Amino acid sequence: MRTITTPAHIGALLASRRKHLKLSQSQVAEKVGISQNRLSVLETDPAALDMKKLLAWLNALGLDMTVGERGTDKSKVEW
């Protein structure tokens, strides 16, 4: 599990996962519904990424997003 604290972290994580899966930017962009050029920009500067596209991108790469409290055993957090 990775901790994301800045937009740059999410961009690096998504680019790394894409490369690990040996997928091109074009392949992922098609699944997300954006252009390859836009995906390239978002990998290096994801601050403008909206939630809908982020979730589609995570799905395209076989990833889930989990939110938890800092400094806790995330398996035992109840809200």
N, CA, C and O atoms as CSV, one atom per row, in Angstrom:
chain,resi,resn,atom,element,x,y,z
A,1,MET,N,N,0.844,-1.172,0.000
A,1,MET,CA,C,0.000,0.000,0.000
A,1,MET,C,C,0.889,1.234,0.000
A,1,MET,O,O,1.902,1.276,0.699
A,2,ARG,N,N,0.515,2.222,-0.773
A,2,ARG,CA,C,1.280,3.464,-0.874
A,2,ARG,C,C,0.536,4.600,-0.200
A,2,ARG,O,O,-0.692,4.659,-0.242
A,3,THR,N,N,1.279,5.497,0.419
A,3,THR,CA,C,0.698,6.692,1.008
A,3,THR,C,C,0.857,7.841,0.024
A,3,THR,O,O,1.956,8.107,-0.462
A,4,ILE,N,N,-0.239,8.512,-0.262
A,4,ILE,CA,C,-0.249,9.636,-1.192
A,4,ILE,C,C,-0.487,10.907,-0.381
A,4,ILE,O,O,-1.504,11.034,0.302
A,5,THR,N,N,0.452,11.840,-0.458
A,5,THR,CA,C,0.291,13.094,0.273
A,5,THR,C,C,0.321,14.332,-0.626
A,5,THR,O,O,0.013,15.434,-0.172
A,6,THR,N,N,0.686,14.158,-1.885
A,6,THR,CA,C,0.716,15.283,-2.824
A,6,THR,C,C,0.218,14.823,-4.190
A,6,THR,O,O,0.240,13.626,-4.479
A,7,PRO,N,N,-0.227,15.746,-5.032
A,7,PRO,CA,C,-0.606,15.361,-6.393
A,7,PRO,C,C,0.546,14.679,-7.142
A,7,PRO,O,O,0.311,13.750,-7.914
A,8,ALA,N,N,1.771,15.125,-6.923
A,8,ALA,CA,C,2.914,14.516,-7.612
A,8,ALA,C,C,3.043,13.038,-7.274
A,8,ALA,O,O,3.429,12.236,-8.125
A,9,HIS,N,N,2.720,12.673,-6.028
A,9,HIS,CA,C,2.789,11.260,-5.638
A,9,HIS,C,C,1.825,10.414,-6.462
A,9,HIS,O,O,2.193,9.330,-6.915
A,10,ILE,N,N,0.599,10.888,-6.663
A,10,ILE,CA,C,-0.381,10.103,-7.414
A,10,ILE,C,C,0.040,9.979,-8.873
A,10,ILE,O,O,-0.127,8.920,-9.477
A,11,GLY,N,N,0.579,11.044,-9.440
A,11,GLY,CA,C,1.054,10.975,-10.824
A,11,GLY,C,C,2.169,9.966,-10.985
A,11,GLY,O,O,2.161,9.178,-11.930
A,12,ALA,N,N,3.130,9.980,-10.072
A,12,ALA,CA,C,4.249,9.034,-10.130
A,12,ALA,C,C,3.765,7.599,-9.918
A,12,ALA,O,O,4.241,6.678,-10.583
A,13,LEU,N,N,2.831,7.408,-9.005
A,13,LEU,CA,C,2.285,6.079,-8.755
A,13,LEU,C,C,1.579,5.535,-9.987
A,13,LEU,O,O,1.792,4.383,-10.366
A,14,LEU,N,N,0.744,6.350,-10.614
A,14,LEU,CA,C,0.007,5.900,-11.790
A,14,LEU,C,C,0.926,5.626,-12.967
A,14,LEU,O,O,0.722,4.654,-13.694
A,15,ALA,N,N,1.928,6.460,-13.167
A,15,ALA,CA,C,2.893,6.230,-14.250
A,15,ALA,C,C,3.690,4.955,-13.994
A,15,ALA,O,O,3.926,4.171,-14.913
A,16,SER,N,N,4.100,4.750,-12.759
A,16,SER,CA,C,4.862,3.555,-12.401
A,16,SER,C,C,4.038,2.286,-12.618
A,16,SER,O,O,4.536,1.301,-13.165
A,17,ARG,N,N,2.784,2.316,-12.189
A,17,ARG,CA,C,1.901,1.156,-12.350
A,17,ARG,C,C,1.658,0.866,-13.827
A,17,ARG,O,O,1.660,-0.293,-14.240
A,18,ARG,N,N,1.449,1.915,-14.626
A,18,ARG,CA,C,1.238,1.734,-16.067
A,18,ARG,C,C,2.438,1.052,-16.693
A,18,ARG,O,O,2.286,0.120,-17.482
A,19,LYS,N,N,3.625,1.510,-16.347
A,19,LYS,CA,C,4.848,0.921,-16.901
A,19,LYS,C,C,5.035,-0.514,-16.427
A,19,LYS,O,O,5.467,-1.371,-17.198
A,20,HIS,N,N,4.713,-0.782,-15.159
A,20,HIS,CA,C,4.809,-2.132,-14.612
A,20,HIS,C,C,3.907,-3.103,-15.386
A,20,HIS,O,O,4.273,-4.254,-15.622
A,21,LEU,N,N,2.730,-2.619,-15.774
A,21,LEU,CA,C,1.783,-3.437,-16.536
A,21,LEU,C,C,2.111,-3.472,-18.024
A,21,LEU,O,O,1.423,-4.131,-18.803
A,22,LYS,N,N,3.172,-2.756,-18.415
A,22,LYS,CA,C,3.601,-2.675,-19.813
A,22,LYS,C,C,2.484,-2.143,-20.726
A,22,LYS,O,O,2.274,-2.633,-21.835
A,23,LEU,N,N,1.783,-1.130,-20.222
A,23,LEU,CA,C,0.742,-0.471,-20.990
A,23,LEU,C,C,1.266,0.868,-21.506
A,23,LEU,O,O,2.012,1.559,-20.813
A,24,SER,N,N,0.877,1.221,-22.701
A,24,SER,CA,C,1.264,2.527,-23.245
A,24,SER,C,C,0.331,3.600,-22.696
A,24,SER,O,O,-0.749,3.306,-22.184
A,25,GLN,N,N,0.768,4.835,-22.813
A,25,GLN,CA,C,-0.099,5.943,-22.417
A,25,GLN,C,C,-1.370,5.931,-23.256
A,25,GLN,O,O,-2.451,6.229,-22.745
A,26,SER,N,N,-1.255,5.596,-24.519
A,26,SER,CA,C,-2.426,5.558,-25.403
A,26,SER,C,C,-3.434,4.516,-24.944
A,26,SER,O,O,-4.638,4.770,-24.968
A,27,GLN,N,N,-2.960,3.352,-24.528
A,27,GLN,CA,C,-3.861,2.295,-24.072
A,27,GLN,C,C,-4.631,2.724,-22.824
A,27,GLN,O,O,-5.843,2.523,-22.736
A,28,VAL,N,N,-3.935,3.305,-21.877
A,28,VAL,CA,C,-4.587,3.743,-20.640
A,28,VAL,C,C,-5.503,4.928,-20.924
A,28,VAL,O,O,-6.620,4.985,-20.409
A,29,ALA,N,N,-5.049,5.860,-21.726
A,29,ALA,CA,C,-5.865,7.038,-22.053
A,29,ALA,C,C,-7.194,6.624,-22.682
A,29,ALA,O,O,-8.233,7.207,-22.374
A,30,GLU,N,N,-7.169,5.638,-23.547
A,30,GLU,CA,C,-8.402,5.170,-24.178
A,30,GLU,C,C,-9.372,4.613,-23.134
A,30,GLU,O,O,-10.574,4.867,-23.207
A,31,LYS,N,N,-8.857,3.860,-22.170
A,31,LYS,CA,C,-9.701,3.294,-21.112
A,31,LYS,C,C,-10.273,4.381,-20.197
A,31,LYS,O,O,-11.391,4.257,-19.697
A,32,VAL,N,N,-9.494,5.446,-19.985
A,32,VAL,CA,C,-9.916,6.533,-19.098
A,32,VAL,C,C,-10.843,7.511,-19.821
A,32,VAL,O,O,-11.643,8.198,-19.185
A,33,GLY,N,N,-10.736,7.571,-21.147
A,33,GLY,CA,C,-11.572,8.478,-21.920
A,33,GLY,C,C,-10.954,9.842,-22.128
A,33,GLY,O,O,-11.659,10.846,-22.226
A,34,ILE,N,N,-9.612,9.877,-22.198
A,34,ILE,CA,C,-8.890,11.119,-22.457
A,34,ILE,C,C,-7.863,10.858,-23.549
A,34,ILE,O,O,-7.638,9.710,-23.932
A,35,SER,N,N,-7.246,11.911,-24.046
A,35,SER,CA,C,-6.222,11.754,-25.074
A,35,SER,C,C,-4.897,11.304,-24.451
A,35,SER,O,O,-4.668,11.474,-23.253
A,36,GLN,N,N,-4.045,10.736,-25.278
A,36,GLN,CA,C,-2.723,10.325,-24.807
A,36,GLN,C,C,-1.940,11.529,-24.321
A,36,GLN,O,O,-1.224,11.442,-23.324
A,37,ASN,N,N,-2.068,12.654,-25.017
A,37,ASN,CA,C,-1.370,13.871,-24.625
A,37,ASN,C,C,-1.823,14.337,-23.237
A,37,ASN,O,O,-0.999,14.745,-22.419
A,38,ARG,N,N,-3.126,14.276,-22.973
A,38,ARG,CA,C,-3.661,14.696,-21.673
A,38,ARG,C,C,-3.168,13.765,-20.564
A,38,ARG,O,O,-2.831,14.224,-19.473
A,39,LEU,N,N,-3.126,12.466,-20.841
A,39,LEU,CA,C,-2.632,11.519,-19.853
A,39,LEU,C,C,-1.168,11.803,-19.532
A,39,LEU,O,O,-0.757,11.750,-18.373
A,40,SER,N,N,-0.392,12.103,-20.556
A,40,SER,CA,C,1.017,12.434,-20.368
A,40,SER,C,C,1.176,13.643,-19.447
A,40,SER,O,O,2.008,13.638,-18.540
A,41,VAL,N,N,0.376,14.669,-19.688
A,41,VAL,CA,C,0.424,15.871,-18.853
A,41,VAL,C,C,0.037,15.534,-17.414
A,41,VAL,O,O,0.686,15.992,-16.474
A,42,LEU,N,N,-1.014,14.738,-17.238
A,42,LEU,CA,C,-1.493,14.408,-15.900
A,42,LEU,C,C,-0.528,13.522,-15.122
A,42,LEU,O,O,-0.494,13.583,-13.893
A,43,GLU,N,N,0.257,12.701,-15.816
A,43,GLU,CA,C,1.258,11.899,-15.115
A,43,GLU,C,C,2.323,12.780,-14.477
A,43,GLU,O,O,2.853,12.437,-13.420
A,44,THR,N,N,2.642,13.904,-15.100
A,44,THR,CA,C,3.669,14.791,-14.558
A,44,THR,C,C,3.092,15.921,-13.705
A,44,THR,O,O,3.786,16.463,-12.845
A,45,ASP,N,N,1.822,16.280,-13.940
A,45,ASP,CA,C,1.177,17.345,-13.171
A,45,ASP,C,C,-0.301,16.998,-12.968
A,45,ASP,O,O,-1.168,17.561,-13.636
A,46,PRO,N,N,-0.590,16.067,-12.043
A,46,PRO,CA,C,-1.958,15.580,-11.874
A,46,PRO,C,C,-2.870,16.475,-11.030
A,46,PRO,O,O,-3.981,16.061,-10.701
A,47,ALA,N,N,-2.446,17.665,-10.675
A,47,ALA,CA,C,-3.242,18.528,-9.801
A,47,ALA,C,C,-4.620,18.848,-10.390
A,47,ALA,O,O,-5.568,19.073,-9.638
A,48,ALA,N,N,-4.745,18.871,-11.709
A,48,ALA,CA,C,-6.016,19.210,-12.347
A,48,ALA,C,C,-6.895,17.985,-12.609
A,48,ALA,O,O,-7.947,18.107,-13.237
A,49,LEU,N,N,-6.486,16.837,-12.146
A,49,LEU,CA,C,-7.239,15.604,-12.366
A,49,LEU,C,C,-8.516,15.610,-11.532
A,49,LEU,O,O,-8.467,15.799,-10.317
A,50,ASP,N,N,-9.658,15.404,-12.185
A,50,ASP,CA,C,-10.912,15.368,-11.428
A,50,ASP,C,C,-11.151,13.956,-10.888
A,50,ASP,O,O,-10.552,12.990,-11.359
A,51,MET,N,N,-12.022,13.855,-9.909
A,51,MET,CA,C,-12.250,12.586,-9.217
A,51,MET,C,C,-12.764,11.501,-10.162
A,51,MET,O,O,-12.344,10.348,-10.062
A,52,LYS,N,N,-13.652,11.850,-11.063
A,52,LYS,CA,C,-14.200,10.869,-12.005
A,52,LYS,C,C,-13.094,10.254,-12.850
A,52,LYS,O,O,-13.047,9.037,-13.030
A,53,LYS,N,N,-12.212,11.089,-13.363
A,53,LYS,CA,C,-11.107,10.592,-14.189
A,53,LYS,C,C,-10.095,9.822,-13.337
A,53,LYS,O,O,-9.548,8.818,-13.793
A,54,LEU,N,N,-9.841,10.274,-12.114
A,54,LEU,CA,C,-8.924,9.557,-11.231
A,54,LEU,C,C,-9.430,8.147,-10.979
A,54,LEU,O,O,-8.667,7.186,-11.079
A,55,LEU,N,N,-10.706,8.016,-10.655
A,55,LEU,CA,C,-11.264,6.691,-10.393
A,55,LEU,C,C,-11.235,5.811,-11.640
A,55,LEU,O,O,-10.975,4.612,-11.542
A,56,ALA,N,N,-11.498,6.389,-12.809
A,56,ALA,CA,C,-11.419,5.631,-14.056
A,56,ALA,C,C,-9.989,5.173,-14.313
A,56,ALA,O,O,-9.766,4.045,-14.754
A,57,TRP,N,N,-9.028,6.035,-14.040
A,57,TRP,CA,C,-7.611,5.730,-14.235
A,57,TRP,C,C,-7.187,4.609,-13.293
A,57,TRP,O,O,-6.519,3.664,-13.714
A,58,LEU,N,N,-7.569,4.707,-12.022
A,58,LEU,CA,C,-7.250,3.650,-11.062
A,58,LEU,C,C,-7.848,2.327,-11.518
A,58,LEU,O,O,-7.182,1.293,-11.462
A,59,ASN,N,N,-9.088,2.351,-11.965
A,59,ASN,CA,C,-9.754,1.151,-12.447
A,59,ASN,C,C,-9.016,0.553,-13.653
A,59,ASN,O,O,-8.830,-0.661,-13.731
A,60,ALA,N,N,-8.602,1.405,-14.582
A,60,ALA,CA,C,-7.890,0.943,-15.781
A,60,ALA,C,C,-6.575,0.245,-15.425
A,60,ALA,O,O,-6.107,-0.619,-16.167
A,61,LEU,N,N,-5.988,0.620,-14.298
A,61,LEU,CA,C,-4.715,0.032,-13.870
A,61,LEU,C,C,-4.900,-1.051,-12.811
A,61,LEU,O,O,-3.919,-1.551,-12.261
A,62,GLY,N,N,-6.151,-1.418,-12.520
A,62,GLY,CA,C,-6.417,-2.465,-11.543
A,62,GLY,C,C,-6.110,-2.060,-10.116
A,62,GLY,O,O,-5.707,-2.893,-9.304
A,63,LEU,N,N,-6.298,-0.780,-9.802
A,63,LEU,CA,C,-6.011,-0.261,-8.469
A,63,LEU,C,C,-7.288,0.190,-7.774
A,63,LEU,O,O,-8.264,0.551,-8.431
A,64,ASP,N,N,-7.281,0.168,-6.446
A,64,ASP,CA,C,-8.352,0.703,-5.613
A,64,ASP,C,C,-7.804,1.872,-4.817
A,64,ASP,O,O,-6.593,1.993,-4.632
A,65,MET,N,N,-8.698,2.735,-4.346
A,65,MET,CA,C,-8.299,3.836,-3.481
A,65,MET,C,C,-8.915,3.591,-2.106
A,65,MET,O,O,-10.114,3.345,-1.983
A,66,THR,N,N,-8.078,3.662,-1.083
A,66,THR,CA,C,-8.514,3.481,0.288
A,66,THR,C,C,-8.131,4.723,1.078
A,66,THR,O,O,-7.033,5.254,0.913
A,67,VAL,N,N,-9.036,5.186,1.937
A,67,VAL,CA,C,-8.778,6.359,2.765
A,67,VAL,C,C,-8.756,5.914,4.221
A,67,VAL,O,O,-9.635,5.174,4.663
A,68,GLY,N,N,-7.746,6.368,4.967
A,68,GLY,CA,C,-7.642,6.012,6.377
A,68,GLY,C,C,-7.031,7.147,7.172
A,68,GLY,O,O,-6.445,8.079,6.620
A,69,GLU,N,N,-7.183,7.047,8.477
A,69,GLU,CA,C,-6.595,8.052,9.357
A,69,GLU,C,C,-5.088,7.863,9.424
A,69,GLU,O,O,-4.590,6.737,9.407
A,70,ARG,N,N,-4.376,8.967,9.502
A,70,ARG,CA,C,-2.918,8.905,9.627
A,70,ARG,C,C,-2.539,8.359,10.992
A,70,ARG,O,O,-3.193,8.637,11.998
A,71,GLY,N,N,-1.473,7.580,11.003
A,71,GLY,CA,C,-0.907,7.108,12.260
A,71,GLY,C,C,-1.753,6.087,12.991
A,71,GLY,O,O,-1.611,5.927,14.203
A,72,THR,N,N,-2.631,5.390,12.282
A,72,THR,CA,C,-3.449,4.377,12.933
A,72,THR,C,C,-3.296,3.049,12.212
A,72,THR,O,O,-2.803,2.986,11.086
A,73,ASP,N,N,-3.726,1.999,12.878
A,73,ASP,CA,C,-3.811,0.704,12.223
A,73,ASP,C,C,-5.050,0.760,11.322
A,73,ASP,O,O,-6.176,0.641,11.806
A,74,LYS,N,N,-4.846,0.936,10.039
A,74,LYS,CA,C,-5.945,1.186,9.122
A,74,LYS,C,C,-6.959,0.044,9.048
A,74,LYS,O,O,-8.094,0.244,8.615
A,75,SER,N,N,-6.547,-1.154,9.471
A,75,SER,CA,C,-7.480,-2.280,9.443
A,75,SER,C,C,-8.488,-2.206,10.583
A,75,SER,O,O,-9.485,-2.929,10.567
A,76,LYS,N,N,-8.247,-1.341,11.580
A,76,LYS,CA,C,-9.127,-1.275,12.752
A,76,LYS,C,C,-9.879,0.040,12.887
A,76,LYS,O,O,-10.532,0.273,13.905
A,77,VAL,N,N,-9.800,0.908,11.874
A,77,VAL,CA,C,-10.470,2.206,11.949
A,77,VAL,C,C,-11.971,2.015,11.688
A,77,VAL,O,O,-12.371,1.404,10.697
A,78,GLU,N,N,-12.787,2.553,12.599
A,78,GLU,CA,C,-14.241,2.556,12.419
A,78,GLU,C,C,-14.732,3.979,12.531
A,78,GLU,O,O,-14.362,4.699,13.458
A,79,TRP,N,N,-15.572,4.392,11.583
A,79,TRP,CA,C,-16.100,5.750,11.620
A,79,TRP,C,C,-17.526,5.715,12.006
A,79,TRP,O,O,-18.166,6.762,12.098
